[in-house]
Amino acid sequence: ENGIPTVSMTSSMQSKAGQYSDVVLRTFSRESLYSRMAMTSRIGQYAMIDALFMNVIHAMGEESIDMLE
């Protein structure tokens, strides 16, 4: 609404985050019926964030290495 692109990460396009985002990074995992911590979905989301971070670092080149040090 304010002209700022919004990116969300969710397993459901019907979630509020998915509905209001310009870009939706959809993740999916099957959780155990007995798991209350949703670890597999969190691991998938962490992997997605790590991949995005690494791509940004790669795109920035040498400048990113200087900033990280």
mmJSON file of the N, C-alpha and C atoms, coordinates in Angstrom:
{"data_MODEL":{"atom_site":{
"group_PDB":["ATOM","ATOM","ATOM","ATOM","ATOM","ATOM","ATOM","ATOM","ATOM","ATOM","ATOM","ATOM","ATOM","ATOM","ATOM","ATOM","ATOM","ATOM","ATOM","ATOM","ATOM","ATOM","ATOM","ATOM","ATOM","ATOM","ATOM","ATOM","ATOM","ATOM","ATOM","ATOM","ATOM","ATOM","ATOM","ATOM","ATOM","ATOM","ATOM","ATOM","ATOM","ATOM","ATOM","ATOM","ATOM","ATOM","ATOM","ATOM","ATOM","ATOM","ATOM","ATOM","ATOM","ATOM","ATOM","ATOM","ATOM","ATOM","ATOM","ATOM","ATOM","ATOM","ATOM","ATOM","ATOM","ATOM","ATOM","ATOM","ATOM","ATOM","ATOM","ATOM","ATOM","ATOM","ATOM","ATOM","ATOM","ATOM","ATOM","ATOM","ATOM","ATOM","ATOM","ATOM","ATOM","ATOM","ATOM","ATOM","ATOM","ATOM","ATOM","ATOM","ATOM","ATOM","ATOM","ATOM","ATOM","ATOM","ATOM","ATOM","ATOM","ATOM","ATOM","ATOM","ATOM","ATOM","ATOM","ATOM","ATOM","ATOM","ATOM","ATOM","ATOM","ATOM","ATOM","ATOM","ATOM","ATOM","ATOM","ATOM","ATOM","ATOM","ATOM","ATOM","ATOM","ATOM","ATOM","ATOM","ATOM","ATOM","ATOM","ATOM","ATOM","ATOM","ATOM","ATOM","ATOM","ATOM","ATOM","ATOM","ATOM","ATOM","ATOM","ATOM","ATOM","ATOM","ATOM","ATOM","ATOM","ATOM","ATOM","ATOM","ATOM","ATOM","ATOM","ATOM","ATOM","ATOM","ATOM","ATOM","ATOM","ATOM","ATOM","ATOM","ATOM","ATOM","ATOM","ATOM","ATOM","ATOM","ATOM","ATOM","ATOM","ATOM","ATOM","ATOM","ATOM","ATOM","ATOM","ATOM","ATOM","ATOM","ATOM","ATOM","ATOM","ATOM","ATOM","ATOM","ATOM","ATOM","ATOM","ATOM","ATOM","ATOM","ATOM","ATOM","ATOM","ATOM","ATOM","ATOM","ATOM","ATOM","ATOM","ATOM","ATOM","ATOM","ATOM"],
"id":[1,2,3,4,5,6,7,8,9,10,11,12,13,14,15,16,17,18,19,20,21,22,23,24,25,26,27,28,29,30,31,32,33,34,35,36,37,38,39,40,41,42,43,44,45,46,47,48,49,50,51,52,53,54,55,56,57,58,59,60,61,62,63,64,65,66,67,68,69,70,71,72,73,74,75,76,77,78,79,80,81,82,83,84,85,86,87,88,89,90,91,92,93,94,95,96,97,98,99,100,101,102,103,104,105,106,107,108,109,110,111,112,113,114,115,116,117,118,119,120,121,122,123,124,125,126,127,128,129,130,131,132,133,134,135,136,137,138,139,140,141,142,143,144,145,146,147,148,149,150,151,152,153,154,155,156,157,158,159,160,161,162,163,164,165,166,167,168,169,170,171,172,173,174,175,176,177,178,179,180,181,182,183,184,185,186,187,188,189,190,191,192,193,194,195,196,197,198,199,200,201,202,203,204,205,206,207],
"type_symbol":["N","C","C","N","C","C","N","C","C","N","C","C","N","C","C","N","C","C","N","C","C","N","C","C","N","C","C","N","C","C","N","C","C","N","C","C","N","C","C","N","C","C","N","C","C","N","C","C","N","C","C","N","C","C","N","C","C","N","C","C","N","C","C","N","C","C","N","C","C","N","C","C","N","C","C","N","C","C","N","C","C","N","C","C","N","C","C","N","C","C","N","C","C","N","C","C","N","C","C","N","C","C","N","C","C","N","C","C","N","C","C","N","C","C","N","C","C","N","C","C","N","C","C","N","C","C","N","C","C","N","C","C","N","C","C","N","C","C","N","C","C","N","C","C","N","C","C","N","C","C","N","C","C","N","C","C","N","C","C","N","C","C","N","C","C","N","C","C","N","C","C","N","C","C","N","C","C","N","C","C","N","C","C","N","C","C","N","C","C","N","C","C","N","C","C","N","C","C","N","C","C","N","C","C","N","C","C"],
"label_atom_id":["N","CA","C","N","CA","C","N","CA","C","N","CA","C","N","CA","C","N","CA","C","N","CA","C","N","CA","C","N","CA","C","N","CA","C","N","CA","C","N","CA","C","N","CA","C","N","CA","C","N","CA","C","N","CA","C","N","CA","C","N","CA","C","N","CA","C","N","CA","C","N","CA","C","N","CA","C","N","CA","C","N","CA","C","N","CA","C","N","CA","C","N","CA","C","N","CA","C","N","CA","C","N","CA","C","N","CA","C","N","CA","C","N","CA","C","N","CA","C","N","CA","C","N","CA","C","N","CA","C","N","CA","C","N","CA","C","N","CA","C","N","CA","C","N","CA","C","N","CA","C","N","CA","C","N","CA","C","N","CA","C","N","CA","C","N","CA","C","N","CA","C","N","CA","C","N","CA","C","N","CA","C","N","CA","C","N","CA","C","N","CA","C","N","CA","C","N","CA","C","N","CA","C","N","CA","C","N","CA","C","N","CA","C","N","CA","C","N","CA","C","N","CA","C","N","CA","C","N","CA","C","N","CA","C","N","CA","C","N","CA","C"],
"label_alt_id":[null,null,null,null,null,null,null,null,null,null,null,null,null,null,null,null,null,null,null,null,null,null,null,null,null,null,null,null,null,null,null,null,null,null,null,null,null,null,null,null,null,null,null,null,null,null,null,null,null,null,null,null,null,null,null,null,null,null,null,null,null,null,null,null,null,null,null,null,null,null,null,null,null,null,null,null,null,null,null,null,null,null,null,null,null,null,null,null,null,null,null,null,null,null,null,null,null,null,null,null,null,null,null,null,null,null,null,null,null,null,null,null,null,null,null,null,null,null,null,null,null,null,null,null,null,null,null,null,null,null,null,null,null,null,null,null,null,null,null,null,null,null,null,null,null,null,null,null,null,null,null,null,null,null,null,null,null,null,null,null,null,null,null,null,null,null,null,null,null,null,null,null,null,null,null,null,null,null,null,null,null,null,null,null,null,null,null,null,null,null,null,null,null,null,null,null,null,null,null,null,null,null,null,null,null,null,null],
"label_comp_id":["GLU","GLU","GLU","ASN","ASN","ASN","GLY","GLY","GLY","ILE","ILE","ILE","PRO","PRO","PRO","THR","THR","THR","VAL","VAL","VAL","SER","SER","SER","MET","MET","MET","THR","THR","THR","SER","SER","SER","SER","SER","SER","MET","MET","MET","GLN","GLN","GLN","SER","SER","SER","LYS","LYS","LYS","ALA","ALA","ALA","GLY","GLY","GLY","GLN","GLN","GLN","TYR","TYR","TYR","SER","SER","SER","ASP","ASP","ASP","VAL","VAL","VAL","VAL","VAL","VAL","LEU","LEU","LEU","ARG","ARG","ARG","THR","THR","THR","PHE","PHE","PHE","SER","SER","SER","ARG","ARG","ARG","GLU","GLU","GLU","SER","SER","SER","LEU","LEU","LEU","TYR","TYR","TYR","SER","SER","SER","ARG","ARG","ARG","MET","MET","MET","ALA","ALA","ALA","MET","MET","MET","THR","THR","THR","SER","SER","SER","ARG","ARG","ARG","ILE","ILE","ILE","GLY","GLY","GLY","GLN","GLN","GLN","TYR","TYR","TYR","ALA","ALA","ALA","MET","MET","MET","ILE","ILE","ILE","ASP","ASP","ASP","ALA","ALA","ALA","LEU","LEU","LEU","PHE","PHE","PHE","MET","MET","MET","ASN","ASN","ASN","VAL","VAL","VAL","ILE","ILE","ILE","HIS","HIS","HIS","ALA","ALA","ALA","MET","MET","MET","GLY","GLY","GLY","GLU","GLU","GLU","GLU","GLU","GLU","SER","SER","SER","ILE","ILE","ILE","ASP","ASP","ASP","MET","MET","MET","LEU","LEU","LEU","GLU","GLU","GLU"],
"label_asym_id":["A","A","A","A","A","A","A","A","A","A","A","A","A","A","A","A","A","A","A","A","A","A","A","A","A","A","A","A","A","A","A","A","A","A","A","A","A","A","A","A","A","A","A","A","A","A","A","A","A","A","A","A","A","A","A","A","A","A","A","A","A","A","A","A","A","A","A","A","A","A","A","A","A","A","A","A","A","A","A","A","A","A","A","A","A","A","A","A","A","A","A","A","A","A","A","A","A","A","A","A","A","A","A","A","A","A","A","A","A","A","A","A","A","A","A","A","A","A","A","A","A","A","A","A","A","A","A","A","A","A","A","A","A","A","A","A","A","A","A","A","A","A","A","A","A","A","A","A","A","A","A","A","A","A","A","A","A","A","A","A","A","A","A","A","A","A","A","A","A","A","A","A","A","A","A","A","A","A","A","A","A","A","A","A","A","A","A","A","A","A","A","A","A","A","A","A","A","A","A","A","A","A","A","A","A","A","A"],
"label_entity_id":["1","1","1","1","1","1","1","1","1","1","1","1","1","1","1","1","1","1","1","1","1","1","1","1","1","1","1","1","1","1","1","1","1","1","1","1","1","1","1","1","1","1","1","1","1","1","1","1","1","1","1","1","1","1","1","1","1","1","1","1","1","1","1","1","1","1","1","1","1","1","1","1","1","1","1","1","1","1","1","1","1","1","1","1","1","1","1","1","1","1","1","1","1","1","1","1","1","1","1","1","1","1","1","1","1","1","1","1","1","1","1","1","1","1","1","1","1","1","1","1","1","1","1","1","1","1","1","1","1","1","1","1","1","1","1","1","1","1","1","1","1","1","1","1","1","1","1","1","1","1","1","1","1","1","1","1","1","1","1","1","1","1","1","1","1","1","1","1","1","1","1","1","1","1","1","1","1","1","1","1","1","1","1","1","1","1","1","1","1","1","1","1","1","1","1","1","1","1","1","1","1","1","1","1","1","1","1"],
"label_seq_id":[1,1,1,2,2,2,3,3,3,4,4,4,5,5,5,6,6,6,7,7,7,8,8,8,9,9,9,10,10,10,11,11,11,12,12,12,13,13,13,14,14,14,15,15,15,16,16,16,17,17,17,18,18,18,19,19,19,20,20,20,21,21,21,22,22,22,23,23,23,24,24,24,25,25,25,26,26,26,27,27,27,28,28,28,29,29,29,30,30,30,31,31,31,32,32,32,33,33,33,34,34,34,35,35,35,36,36,36,37,37,37,38,38,38,39,39,39,40,40,40,41,41,41,42,42,42,43,43,43,44,44,44,45,45,45,46,46,46,47,47,47,48,48,48,49,49,49,50,50,50,51,51,51,52,52,52,53,53,53,54,54,54,55,55,55,56,56,56,57,57,57,58,58,58,59,59,59,60,60,60,61,61,61,62,62,62,63,63,63,64,64,64,65,65,65,66,66,66,67,67,67,68,68,68,69,69,69],
"pdbx_PDB_ins_code":[null,null,null,null,null,null,null,null,null,null,null,null,null,null,null,null,null,null,null,null,null,null,null,null,null,null,null,null,null,null,null,null,null,null,null,null,null,null,null,null,null,null,null,null,null,null,null,null,null,null,null,null,null,null,null,null,null,null,null,null,null,null,null,null,null,null,null,null,null,null,null,null,null,null,null,null,null,null,null,null,null,null,null,null,null,null,null,null,null,null,null,null,null,null,null,null,null,null,null,null,null,null,null,null,null,null,null,null,null,null,null,null,null,null,null,null,null,null,null,null,null,null,null,null,null,null,null,null,null,null,null,null,null,null,null,null,null,null,null,null,null,null,null,null,null,null,null,null,null,null,null,null,null,null,null,null,null,null,null,null,null,null,null,null,null,null,null,null,null,null,null,null,null,null,null,null,null,null,null,null,null,null,null,null,null,null,null,null,null,null,null,null,null,null,null,null,null,null,null,null,null,null,null,null,null,null,null],
"Cartn_x":[0.811,0.0,0.851,2.032,2.894,3.964,3.906,4.866,6.167,6.255,7.453,7.188,7.996,7.779,7.938,7.058,7.067,7.353,8.287,8.644,8.318,7.656,7.362,7.795,7.962,8.283,7.224,6.478,5.378,5.11,4.433,4.058,2.65,1.955,0.575,0.335,-0.087,-0.415,-1.645,-2.444,-3.639,-3.354,-2.13,-1.797,-1.871,-2.02,-2.063,-0.778,0.359,1.64,1.656,1.194,1.168,0.225,-0.899,-1.894,-1.418,-0.653,-0.259,1.141,1.809,3.181,3.219,4.212,4.442,5.163,6.054,6.799,6.635,6.245,6.09,7.094,7.964,8.89,8.206,7.707,6.9,7.78,7.663,8.395,7.383,7.83,6.915,7.682,7.074,7.634,6.506,6.711,5.736,6.222,5.442,5.791,5.237,5.897,5.41,4.155,3.229,2.018,2.33,3.484,3.836,4.777,5.173,6.122,5.388,5.758,5.167,6.093,7.321,8.291,8.447,7.862,7.933,9.378,10.238,11.663,11.958,11.308,11.64,11.271,10.165,9.812,10.783,11.234,12.224,13.546,13.963,15.215,15.105,13.975,13.758,13.808,13.219,13.234,14.637,15.374,16.757,17.607,17.385,18.13,17.809,16.542,16.14,16.816,16.829,17.473,18.971,19.593,21.023,21.318,20.497,20.694,20.539,19.547,19.365,20.575,21.034,22.197,23.422,23.662,24.831,24.744,23.549,23.385,23.634,23.205,23.475,24.976,25.632,27.084,27.8,27.374,27.986,27.773,26.584,26.275,27.073,27.343,28.086,29.584,30.068,31.48,32.401,33.574,34.615,34.13,33.24,32.713,32.076,31.395,30.725,31.728,32.85,33.869,34.429,34.681,35.176,34.167,32.895,31.86,31.718,31.88,31.745,32.917,34.084,35.257,35.157],
"Cartn_y":[-1.203,0.0,1.263,1.194,2.37,2.406,1.482,1.469,0.752,0.105,-0.643,-2.119,-2.751,-4.175,-5.011,-5.975,-6.832,-8.263,-8.903,-10.297,-11.089,-12.223,-13.077,-14.503,-15.268,-16.681,-17.43,-18.289,-18.984,-20.305,-21.186,-22.452,-22.386,-21.285,-21.175,-19.85,-19.929,-18.72,-18.025,-18.754,-18.173,-17.46,-17.525,-16.836,-15.328,-14.581,-13.113,-12.598,-13.164,-12.732,-12.97,-14.128,-14.445,-13.56,-13.236,-12.41,-10.976,-10.451,-9.049,-8.825,-9.88,-9.751,-9.622,-8.883,-8.779,-10.025,-10.559,-11.77,-12.748,-13.974,-15.004,-16.118,-16.358,-17.484,-18.626,-19.568,-20.633,-21.804,-22.201,-23.357,-24.418,-25.662,-26.747,-27.867,-28.443,-29.642,-30.394,-31.665,-32.482,-32.639,-32.123,-32.219,-33.51,-34.015,-35.175,-34.783,-35.695,-35.418,-35.162,-35.632,-35.518,-34.353,-33.633,-32.537,-31.233,-30.553,-29.248,-28.107,-28.417,-27.366,-27.042,-27.782,-27.545,-27.389,-28.294,-28.181,-28.318,-29.231,-29.409,-28.18,-27.527,-26.313,-25.186,-25.102,-24.08,-24.313,-25.562,-25.866,-25.469,-25.747,-25.343,-23.839,-23.114,-21.655,-21.11,-21.696,-21.267,-21.504,-22.627,-22.923,-21.898,-21.495,-20.485,-19.145,-18.752,-17.498,-17.56,-18.68,-18.847,-18.749,-19.377,-19.318,-17.888,-17.167,-15.767,-14.929,-15.121,-14.388,-14.66,-15.922,-16.278,-15.694,-15.634,-15.035,-13.536,-12.866,-11.429,-11.196,-11.998,-11.883,-12.109,-13.121,-13.416,-12.257,-11.691,-10.592,-9.333,-9.115,-7.922,-8.063,-9.289,-9.523,-9.147,-8.596,-8.272,-7.302,-6.408,-5.424,-6.115,-7.218,-7.924,-8.555,-9.027,-9.627,-8.578,-7.386,-6.3,-5.947,-5.914,-5.56,-6.634,-7.897,-8.985,-9.055,-8.599,-8.636,-7.51],
"Cartn_z":[0.0,0.0,0.0,0.617,0.714,-0.364,-1.312,-2.398,-2.091,-0.942,-0.572,-0.837,-1.7,-1.973,-0.7,-0.536,0.644,0.223,0.933,0.681,1.936,1.762,2.916,2.615,3.685,3.573,4.363,3.675,4.324,3.617,4.291,3.664,3.083,3.331,2.87,2.159,0.907,0.155,0.736,1.501,2.099,3.421,3.896,5.143,4.917,5.989,5.883,5.249,5.649,5.079,3.573,3.134,1.714,0.923,1.508,0.827,0.616,1.55,1.487,0.924,0.511,0.016,-1.495,-1.962,-3.398,-3.907,-3.091,-3.425,-2.27,-2.591,-1.563,-1.842,-0.873,-0.941,-0.212,-0.966,-0.374,0.023,1.259,1.767,2.162,2.138,2.472,3.139,4.138,4.758,5.44,5.608,6.334,7.765,8.672,10.085,10.665,11.647,12.375,13.144,13.249,14.02,15.487,15.931,17.342,17.633,16.59,16.775,17.029,18.071,18.37,17.983,17.62,17.353,15.87,14.997,13.552,13.079,13.504,13.19,11.701,11.0,9.585,8.773,9.087,8.35,8.673,9.912,10.277,9.56,9.478,8.786,7.317,6.688,5.3,5.132,6.066,5.998,6.236,7.174,7.401,6.158,5.483,4.259,3.174,3.074,2.093,2.4,3.66,4.052,3.763,4.071,3.812,2.32,1.493,0.041,-0.471,0.031,-0.373,0.033,1.256,1.755,0.89,0.585,-0.217,-1.628,-2.199,-3.526,-3.501,-2.443,-2.309,-2.179,-1.34,-1.168,-2.503,-3.238,-4.537,-5.513,-5.539,-6.457,-6.122,-4.832,-4.419,-4.655,-4.754,-5.04,-3.895,-4.239,-3.26,-2.187,-2.548,-1.589,-0.387,-0.633,0.458,1.421,0.916,1.78,2.728,2.215,3.063,4.148,3.797,4.781,5.846,5.486,6.454,7.426,6.987,7.863,8.837],
"occupancy":[1.0,1.0,1.0,1.0,1.0,1.0,1.0,1.0,1.0,1.0,1.0,1.0,1.0,1.0,1.0,1.0,1.0,1.0,1.0,1.0,1.0,1.0,1.0,1.0,1.0,1.0,1.0,1.0,1.0,1.0,1.0,1.0,1.0,1.0,1.0,1.0,1.0,1.0,1.0,1.0,1.0,1.0,1.0,1.0,1.0,1.0,1.0,1.0,1.0,1.0,1.0,1.0,1.0,1.0,1.0,1.0,1.0,1.0,1.0,1.0,1.0,1.0,1.0,1.0,1.0,1.0,1.0,1.0,1.0,1.0,1.0,1.0,1.0,1.0,1.0,1.0,1.0,1.0,1.0,1.0,1.0,1.0,1.0,1.0,1.0,1.0,1.0,1.0,1.0,1.0,1.0,1.0,1.0,1.0,1.0,1.0,1.0,1.0,1.0,1.0,1.0,1.0,1.0,1.0,1.0,1.0,1.0,1.0,1.0,1.0,1.0,1.0,1.0,1.0,1.0,1.0,1.0,1.0,1.0,1.0,1.0,1.0,1.0,1.0,1.0,1.0,1.0,1.0,1.0,1.0,1.0,1.0,1.0,1.0,1.0,1.0,1.0,1.0,1.0,1.0,1.0,1.0,1.0,1.0,1.0,1.0,1.0,1.0,1.0,1.0,1.0,1.0,1.0,1.0,1.0,1.0,1.0,1.0,1.0,1.0,1.0,1.0,1.0,1.0,1.0,1.0,1.0,1.0,1.0,1.0,1.0,1.0,1.0,1.0,1.0,1.0,1.0,1.0,1.0,1.0,1.0,1.0,1.0,1.0,1.0,1.0,1.0,1.0,1.0,1.0,1.0,1.0,1.0,1.0,1.0,1.0,1.0,1.0,1.0,1.0,1.0,1.0,1.0,1.0,1.0,1.0,1.0],
"B_iso_or_equiv":[0.0,0.0,0.0,0.0,0.0,0.0,0.0,0.0,0.0,0.0,0.0,0.0,0.0,0.0,0.0,0.0,0.0,0.0,0.0,0.0,0.0,0.0,0.0,0.0,0.0,0.0,0.0,0.0,0.0,0.0,0.0,0.0,0.0,0.0,0.0,0.0,0.0,0.0,0.0,0.0,0.0,0.0,0.0,0.0,0.0,0.0,0.0,0.0,0.0,0.0,0.0,0.0,0.0,0.0,0.0,0.0,0.0,0.0,0.0,0.0,0.0,0.0,0.0,0.0,0.0,0.0,0.0,0.0,0.0,0.0,0.0,0.0,0.0,0.0,0.0,0.0,0.0,0.0,0.0,0.0,0.0,0.0,0.0,0.0,0.0,0.0,0.0,0.0,0.0,0.0,0.0,0.0,0.0,0.0,0.0,0.0,0.0,0.0,0.0,0.0,0.0,0.0,0.0,0.0,0.0,0.0,0.0,0.0,0.0,0.0,0.0,0.0,0.0,0.0,0.0,0.0,0.0,0.0,0.0,0.0,0.0,0.0,0.0,0.0,0.0,0.0,0.0,0.0,0.0,0.0,0.0,0.0,0.0,0.0,0.0,0.0,0.0,0.0,0.0,0.0,0.0,0.0,0.0,0.0,0.0,0.0,0.0,0.0,0.0,0.0,0.0,0.0,0.0,0.0,0.0,0.0,0.0,0.0,0.0,0.0,0.0,0.0,0.0,0.0,0.0,0.0,0.0,0.0,0.0,0.0,0.0,0.0,0.0,0.0,0.0,0.0,0.0,0.0,0.0,0.0,0.0,0.0,0.0,0.0,0.0,0.0,0.0,0.0,0.0,0.0,0.0,0.0,0.0,0.0,0.0,0.0,0.0,0.0,0.0,0.0,0.0,0.0,0.0,0.0,0.0,0.0,0.0],
"pdbx_formal_charge":[null,null,null,null,null,null,null,null,null,null,null,null,null,null,null,null,null,null,null,null,null,null,null,null,null,null,null,null,null,null,null,null,null,null,null,null,null,null,null,null,null,null,null,null,null,null,null,null,null,null,null,null,null,null,null,null,null,null,null,null,null,null,null,null,null,null,null,null,null,null,null,null,null,null,null,null,null,null,null,null,null,null,null,null,null,null,null,null,null,null,null,null,null,null,null,null,null,null,null,null,null,null,null,null,null,null,null,null,null,null,null,null,null,null,null,null,null,null,null,null,null,null,null,null,null,null,null,null,null,null,null,null,null,null,null,null,null,null,null,null,null,null,null,null,null,null,null,null,null,null,null,null,null,null,null,null,null,null,null,null,null,null,null,null,null,null,null,null,null,null,null,null,null,null,null,null,null,null,null,null,null,null,null,null,null,null,null,null,null,null,null,null,null,null,null,null,null,null,null,null,null,null,null,null,null,null,null],
"auth_seq_id":[1,1,1,2,2,2,3,3,3,4,4,4,5,5,5,6,6,6,7,7,7,8,8,8,9,9,9,10,10,10,11,11,11,12,12,12,13,13,13,14,14,14,15,15,15,16,16,16,17,17,17,18,18,18,19,19,19,20,20,20,21,21,21,22,22,22,23,23,23,24,24,24,25,25,25,26,26,26,27,27,27,28,28,28,29,29,29,30,30,30,31,31,31,32,32,32,33,33,33,34,34,34,35,35,35,36,36,36,37,37,37,38,38,38,39,39,39,40,40,40,41,41,41,42,42,42,43,43,43,44,44,44,45,45,45,46,46,46,47,47,47,48,48,48,49,49,49,50,50,50,51,51,51,52,52,52,53,53,53,54,54,54,55,55,55,56,56,56,57,57,57,58,58,58,59,59,59,60,60,60,61,61,61,62,62,62,63,63,63,64,64,64,65,65,65,66,66,66,67,67,67,68,68,68,69,69,69],
"auth_comp_id":["GLU","GLU","GLU","ASN","ASN","ASN","GLY","GLY","GLY","ILE","ILE","ILE","PRO","PRO","PRO","THR","THR","THR","VAL","VAL","VAL","SER","SER","SER","MET","MET","MET","THR","THR","THR","SER","SER","SER","SER","SER","SER","MET","MET","MET","GLN","GLN","GLN","SER","SER","SER","LYS","LYS","LYS","ALA","ALA","ALA","GLY","GLY","GLY","GLN","GLN","GLN","TYR","TYR","TYR","SER","SER","SER","ASP","ASP","ASP","VAL","VAL","VAL","VAL","VAL","VAL","LEU","LEU","LEU","ARG","ARG","ARG","THR","THR","THR","PHE","PHE","PHE","SER","SER","SER","ARG","ARG","ARG","GLU","GLU","GLU","SER","SER","SER","LEU","LEU","LEU","TYR","TYR","TYR","SER","SER","SER","ARG","ARG","ARG","MET","MET","MET","ALA","ALA","ALA","MET","MET","MET","THR","THR","THR","SER","SER","SER","ARG","ARG","ARG","ILE","ILE","ILE","GLY","GLY","GLY","GLN","GLN","GLN","TYR","TYR","TYR","ALA","ALA","ALA","MET","MET","MET","ILE","ILE","ILE","ASP","ASP","ASP","ALA","ALA","ALA","LEU","LEU","LEU","PHE","PHE","PHE","MET","MET","MET","ASN","ASN","ASN","VAL","VAL","VAL","ILE","ILE","ILE","HIS","HIS","HIS","ALA","ALA","ALA","MET","MET","MET","GLY","GLY","GLY","GLU","GLU","GLU","GLU","GLU","GLU","SER","SER","SER","ILE","ILE","ILE","ASP","ASP","ASP","MET","MET","MET","LEU","LEU","LEU","GLU","GLU","GLU"],
"auth_asym_id":["A","A","A","A","A","A","A","A","A","A","A","A","A","A","A","A","A","A","A","A","A","A","A","A","A","A","A","A","A","A","A","A","A","A","A","A","A","A","A","A","A","A","A","A","A","A","A","A","A","A","A","A","A","A","A","A","A","A","A","A","A","A","A","A","A","A","A","A","A","A","A","A","A","A","A","A","A","A","A","A","A","A","A","A","A","A","A","A","A","A","A","A","A","A","A","A","A","A","A","A","A","A","A","A","A","A","A","A","A","A","A","A","A","A","A","A","A","A","A","A","A","A","A","A","A","A","A","A","A","A","A","A","A","A","A","A","A","A","A","A","A","A","A","A","A","A","A","A","A","A","A","A","A","A","A","A","A","A","A","A","A","A","A","A","A","A","A","A","A","A","A","A","A","A","A","A","A","A","A","A","A","A","A","A","A","A","A","A","A","A","A","A","A","A","A","A","A","A","A","A","A","A","A","A","A","A","A"],
"auth_atom_id":["N","CA","C","N","CA","C","N","CA","C","N","CA","C","N","CA","C","N","CA","C","N","CA","C","N","CA","C","N","CA","C","N","CA","C","N","CA","C","N","CA","C","N","CA","C","N","CA","C","N","CA","C","N","CA","C","N","CA","C","N","CA","C","N","CA","C","N","CA","C","N","CA","C","N","CA","C","N","CA","C","N","CA","C","N","CA","C","N","CA","C","N","CA","C","N","CA","C","N","CA","C","N","CA","C","N","CA","C","N","CA","C","N","CA","C","N","CA","C","N","CA","C","N","CA","C","N","CA","C","N","CA","C","N","CA","C","N","CA","C","N","CA","C","N","CA","C","N","CA","C","N","CA","C","N","CA","C","N","CA","C","N","CA","C","N","CA","C","N","CA","C","N","CA","C","N","CA","C","N","CA","C","N","CA","C","N","CA","C","N","CA","C","N","CA","C","N","CA","C","N","CA","C","N","CA","C","N","CA","C","N","CA","C","N","CA","C","N","CA","C","N","CA","C","N","CA","C","N","CA","C","N","CA","C","N","CA","C","N","CA","C"],
"pdbx_PDB_model_num":[1,1,1,1,1,1,1,1,1,1,1,1,1,1,1,1,1,1,1,1,1,1,1,1,1,1,1,1,1,1,1,1,1,1,1,1,1,1,1,1,1,1,1,1,1,1,1,1,1,1,1,1,1,1,1,1,1,1,1,1,1,1,1,1,1,1,1,1,1,1,1,1,1,1,1,1,1,1,1,1,1,1,1,1,1,1,1,1,1,1,1,1,1,1,1,1,1,1,1,1,1,1,1,1,1,1,1,1,1,1,1,1,1,1,1,1,1,1,1,1,1,1,1,1,1,1,1,1,1,1,1,1,1,1,1,1,1,1,1,1,1,1,1,1,1,1,1,1,1,1,1,1,1,1,1,1,1,1,1,1,1,1,1,1,1,1,1,1,1,1,1,1,1,1,1,1,1,1,1,1,1,1,1,1,1,1,1,1,1,1,1,1,1,1,1,1,1,1,1,1,1,1,1,1,1,1,1]
}}}
